[in-house]
Amino acid sequence: MRLFIVIAVFCCVLLTPRFAQASDRTWRDTSNIGRDALVIAALGTPLVQEDWQGALQASGSVGAATLVSLGLKDIFPETRVTSVNVV
């Protein structure tokens, strides 16, 4: 496990200058990858450890967060100058 952490930190250090020159789309893609990795880790860790109660709780948390965020997006639609839903 320690070797994995060392490799992950090393890769992040190598990629840091590249991210400094990133466009908005690159940052969006990077944040999406980070979000997905956290969800996979939250669901995968209890499953690997055969902690079924923990996996059930993680699934409930992910489901609740998804419902809340989608509900807020419906309640407060995104408005931008370049968007079609500009008032």
Secondary structure as UniProt FT lines:
FT   HELIX           2..20
FT   HELIX           24..48
FT   TURN            49..50
FT   HELIX           52..75
FT   TURN            81..82
FT   TURN            84..85
//
